[in-house]
Amino acid sequence: MEMADLIADLKMSLCVIGLHGNLNVATTLSTLRGLRPDVHVLLMGPEASDEEKLSLVSSGARAYLEETATAEIIEQAIDTVRDGAIWAPTRVLTGYAERAELALPTLPPAEFHLTSRERDVLKLLVAAQSNREIASSLGIEERTVKAHVAKLMRKVGVDNRIALSVYAVRQAIFSTSDDLGTK
């Protein structure tokens, strides 16, 4: 599919881009994010280093899959991205979280108020639950979870769930040793 077709297809919310030929990935991701920030991009290509994967995720991709990925891994990545999260190997996500922590604002938690529902959502987000899992745990709709997460990201001044989770832990809103409702 050509970029113009992708941008025009308002029903598309998820796009898999194959990294072959002379595609300028950074330009493609930047253009797509600027014109269609609602579209989640999964990249699929040859074996890449953790640093290359981290760079692509930092540039706006929601996942990087090597072309040797199994159908099960591809399905897991698609489900994770549809839930609004980033999919990558743990070591890559750890690197992403470390970079996100360095870029976080230094506002103390007292500078904004969290409703009890926002605290519930944030607690489960820190526990690495997907939007679907959070919705199920709290007995609310998945779209309501998405709205809460978006509002929390705006309040904190971050643009992704990982940075929001890191911020919550770093600012001692929740710690990784709290009972975070993990399964």
C-alpha positions as CSV (number, residue, x, y, z in Angstrom):
1,M,0.0,0.0,0.0
2,E,1.3,3.5,-0.8
3,M,1.6,6.1,1.9
4,A,-1.1,8.2,0.3
5,D,-3.5,5.2,0.4
6,L,-2.6,4.5,4.0
7,I,-3.2,8.1,5.1
8,A,-6.5,8.2,3.3
9,D,-7.8,4.9,4.8
10,L,-9.5,6.2,8.0
11,K,-10.5,2.7,9.0
12,M,-6.9,1.5,9.3
13,S,-5.7,1.6,12.9
14,L,-2.8,-0.9,12.6
15,C,-0.2,-1.1,9.8
16,V,2.6,-3.6,9.2
17,I,5.5,-2.2,7.2
18,G,8.1,-4.6,5.7
19,L,11.6,-3.2,5.8
20,H,13.0,-4.2,2.5
21,G,14.3,-2.2,-0.4
22,N,15.3,1.4,0.1
23,L,12.6,2.5,2.5
24,N,13.6,5.4,4.7
25,V,12.1,4.1,7.9
26,A,12.6,7.3,10.0
27,T,10.9,9.5,7.3
28,T,8.1,7.0,6.9
29,L,7.4,6.8,10.6
30,S,7.7,10.6,11.1
31,T,5.3,11.2,8.2
32,L,2.8,8.6,9.3
33,R,2.9,9.8,13.0
34,G,2.4,13.4,11.8
35,L,-0.5,12.7,9.5
36,R,-2.1,9.7,11.2
37,P,-1.1,9.5,14.9
38,D,-3.9,7.0,15.5
39,V,-2.3,4.4,13.3
40,H,-0.1,1.9,15.2
41,V,2.9,0.8,13.2
42,L,4.5,-2.6,13.4
43,L,7.8,-3.0,11.6
44,M,8.9,-6.4,10.2
45,G,12.3,-7.0,8.7
46,P,15.6,-8.8,8.9
47,E,17.5,-9.6,12.2
48,A,18.4,-6.3,13.9
49,S,20.4,-5.4,17.0
50,D,18.7,-4.4,20.2
51,E,20.0,-0.8,19.6
52,E,18.4,-0.8,16.1
53,K,15.1,-2.1,17.5
54,L,15.3,0.5,20.3
55,S,15.9,3.3,17.8
56,L,12.9,2.2,15.7
57,V,10.6,2.0,18.8
58,S,11.9,5.4,20.0
59,S,11.0,6.8,16.5
60,G,7.4,5.8,16.8
61,A,7.1,2.1,15.8
62,R,5.0,0.1,18.2
63,A,6.8,-3.2,17.5
64,Y,9.7,-4.6,15.6
65,L,9.4,-8.2,14.5
66,E,12.1,-10.1,12.7
67,E,10.9,-11.9,9.6
68,T,11.6,-15.2,11.3
69,A,9.0,-14.5,14.0
70,T,6.5,-17.3,14.5
71,A,2.8,-16.8,13.9
72,E,2.3,-16.9,17.7
73,I,4.8,-14.1,18.3
74,I,3.2,-12.0,15.5
75,E,-0.2,-12.5,17.0
76,Q,1.1,-11.6,20.4
77,A,2.7,-8.4,19.0
78,I,-0.5,-7.4,17.2
79,D,-2.6,-7.9,20.3
80,T,-0.2,-5.9,22.4
81,V,-0.1,-3.0,20.0
82,R,-3.9,-3.0,19.6
83,D,-4.0,-2.7,23.4
84,G,-2.0,0.5,23.1
85,A,1.3,-0.9,24.3
86,I,4.7,-1.4,22.7
87,W,5.9,-4.9,21.9
88,A,9.5,-5.8,21.9
89,P,11.9,-8.2,23.7
90,T,12.2,-7.4,27.4
91,R,15.8,-6.3,27.1
92,V,14.7,-3.8,24.4
93,L,11.8,-2.5,26.5
94,T,14.2,-2.1,29.4
95,G,16.5,0.1,27.3
96,Y,13.4,2.1,26.1
97,A,12.3,2.6,29.7
98,E,15.8,3.8,30.8
99,R,15.8,6.3,28.0
100,A,12.2,7.4,28.8
101,E,13.2,7.9,32.4
102,L,16.0,10.3,31.4
103,A,13.5,12.4,29.4
104,L,10.8,12.5,32.0
105,P,9.6,15.8,33.4
106,T,10.6,16.4,37.0
107,L,7.2,17.6,38.3
108,P,6.5,16.4,41.8
109,P,3.3,14.3,42.0
110,A,1.6,17.1,44.1
111,E,1.4,19.3,41.1
112,F,-1.5,17.4,39.7
113,H,-4.4,15.5,41.1
114,L,-5.3,11.9,40.3
115,T,-8.9,10.8,40.7
116,S,-9.4,7.4,42.4
117,R,-10.2,5.8,39.0
118,E,-7.0,7.3,37.4
119,R,-5.0,5.8,40.3
120,D,-6.7,2.4,39.8
121,V,-5.9,2.5,36.0
122,L,-2.3,3.8,36.7
123,K,-1.7,1.0,39.3
124,L,-2.7,-1.7,36.8
125,L,-0.7,0.0,34.0
126,V,2.4,-0.1,36.2
127,A,1.7,-3.8,36.7
128,A,2.1,-4.1,32.8
129,Q,-1.6,-5.0,32.2
130,S,-3.0,-4.3,28.8
131,N,-6.0,-2.0,28.3
132,R,-8.2,-5.1,27.9
133,E,-6.9,-6.6,31.2
134,I,-7.3,-3.2,33.0
135,A,-10.9,-2.9,31.7
136,S,-11.7,-6.4,32.9
137,S,-10.2,-5.9,36.3
138,L,-12.0,-2.6,36.9
139,G,-15.3,-3.6,35.2
140,I,-15.2,-0.8,32.7
141,E,-15.0,-0.5,28.9
142,E,-11.7,-0.8,27.1
143,R,-12.3,2.6,25.5
144,T,-12.7,4.2,28.9
145,V,-9.3,2.8,29.9
146,K,-7.8,4.3,26.8
147,A,-9.3,7.7,27.7
148,H,-7.9,7.5,31.3
149,V,-4.5,6.5,30.0
150,A,-4.5,9.4,27.5
151,K,-5.5,11.8,30.2
152,L,-2.8,10.5,32.5
153,M,-0.2,10.9,29.8
154,R,-1.3,14.5,29.2
155,K,-1.2,15.3,32.9
156,V,2.3,13.9,33.4
157,G,3.6,15.2,30.0
158,V,4.6,12.0,28.4
159,D,3.6,10.4,25.2
160,N,3.6,6.7,25.9
161,R,2.6,4.1,28.5
162,I,6.1,3.0,29.3
163,A,7.1,6.6,30.2
164,L,3.9,7.0,32.2
165,S,4.7,3.8,34.2
166,V,8.3,4.8,34.8
167,Y,7.1,8.2,36.0
168,A,4.6,6.7,38.4
169,V,7.3,4.4,39.9
170,R,10.0,7.2,39.9
171,Q,7.7,9.7,41.6
172,A,6.7,7.0,44.1
173,I,3.1,7.1,43.1
174,F,3.5,3.3,43.0
175,S,6.6,1.3,43.5
176,T,7.4,-2.0,41.8
177,S,7.1,-3.7,45.2
178,D,3.5,-2.6,45.7
179,D,0.8,-5.1,45.2
180,L,0.0,-4.1,41.7
181,G,-2.7,-6.6,41.0
182,T,-0.6,-8.8,38.8
183,K,-2.0,-12.2,37.9
